[in-house]
């Protein structure tokens, strides 16, 4: 399957540079991904190519006009219809506004979007969108966090990047996406590489042991530890094994300064 993204923006050159590098470049070269950039200004009908106007009712800032945005998205939908030989009314592909008012983008949302073959991303600018775009054109709204950016281009690139990583074959390591932070519901375990001793800071012995079962156990526990310390809210969503719950109790006791059985670098209990 080839996934197609259509990014609708007033500044396509912002997106173009990022799309020409690294994993996204390779995914496009291999045919896994297609990204089409559309300049919303090209769809403005007036001679000045106006894409924004003053808000009714007064107030600061400018608002993106509905006409060019609708025209741009409808042109994209006609392309989709030609690709799949279907009627526009039967298209189920998401048309997403990138806006602080949208649902928060997470790894779960990325996995959800990865099941679609086509996605349109509308990047806002200025004060925001004419509400008719939100009500009658977009099928979804996504925010990448509780803050405000100058435009939606960075958010669109975040969505494209995160979703592309989930496409089979996009990463060199077939299990790479599964090991990423949040993929399993936990933060990722620590990583080390050569040299084994750097300025007196050494790599944990278990990682040098060659014992894959011990390494897997250590990594799982370190993911649990890191998640407990940095994002304990994530643990509320997981069903943990009894030994994992005991391990987290030990971590909590250690933080509180309470005596506890020592746990060595392999994750096995010891005296």
Buried (B, 14 or more C-beta within 10 A) or exposed (E): EEBBBBBBBBBBEBBEEBBEEEBBEBBBEEEBBEBBBBBBBBBBEEEEEBBBEEBEEEEEEBBBBBBBBBBBBEBBBEBBBEEEEEEEEEBEBBBBBBBBEBEEBEBEBBBEBBEBEBBBBBBBBBBBBBEEBBEEBBEBBBBBEEEEBEBBBBBBBBBBBBBBBBBEEBBEEEEEBEBBBBBBBBBBBEEEEEEEEEEEEEBBEBBEBEEEEBBEBBBBBBBBBBBBEEEEEBBEEEEEEEEBEEBBEBBEEBEEEEEEEEBEEBBEEEE
